[in-house]
């Protein structure tokens, strides 16, 4: 099979298309013929040598795919050869075939073709699981950065479906406007005094839930922006990994800070999240409550160009590879 590998840690140019042996599915796995693979910021970190796959996972980059089931393991129930699917991976997506634990393979979202579906399951599972853990509810205020990107654009719409007031930041005027189109109640440029604008938008109270892909850079200001009993969920480290936490400020808010990673969770937990996505999120896509976000498509052989585009910050929505 054809697959894209990083021959060494480095810039996008280290990605190359090679021929590898097609994997075989184990007793509890299915083999998926890949039609599309989502490109995520975690992929950039892995390429750079900063985010290795969990033990036992494929070294090939790629955390989500769409495609067709081509083989099922002896102990697999509920899947058949030929069915179209999407799959949440610990690795292996940038390839023509990938082996996946059966519980992480689910139906294609209603109304989506395989190309459009390629970039949905990872963002849906990330947003669904983290906002569920944060207990975001109706009437609360939610803050997300990078509102025009894959995670952000999905989070805006899902938080609105829960009845939250949504504040989103983005880096350009057109991206700020895109956040408004998706339903953000307040869309702000992170190039200005976004923190001051958040305080104004909330009347000084602060926000109840923050989905944070920045990490260290915004830790202090996020604690300052927390409302009483607020929840800060760190899911990314674009702004660094080390920061000082003012525990007195956090205690004064009676808030909590947590950091999560979907990729490293046990298979059983990821299977449960996938079931939750099908039950709770797919209906929202079916009835139009959550709209498909913009998509930029590159051929598998141009994975390096896809990484360059994602790193540039120029894109809006999701980038996928057509396989």
BELQUI-V291747 format. One record per run of one state. SS is the DSSP state (H for helix, E for strand, L for the rest). FROM is the first residue (numbers start at 1). TO is the last residue. Records with the same first field share a line. If there is no record, write none. Layout:
SS->FROM-TO  FROM-TO
//
This chain:
L->1-1  7-11  20-28  40-40  49-63  73-83  89-94  96-96  107-113  118-120  134-140  145-148  162-164  171-172  183-185  190-193  202-206  213-214  235-246  254-255  260-266  281-281  287-294  313-316  323-323
E->2-6  15-19  29-39  64-72  84-88  95-95  97-101  105-106  141-144  149-149  165-170  186-189  207-212  226-234  256-259  295-299  317-322
H->12-14  41-48  102-104  114-117  121-133  150-161  173-182  194-201  215-225  247-253  267-280  282-286  300-312
//
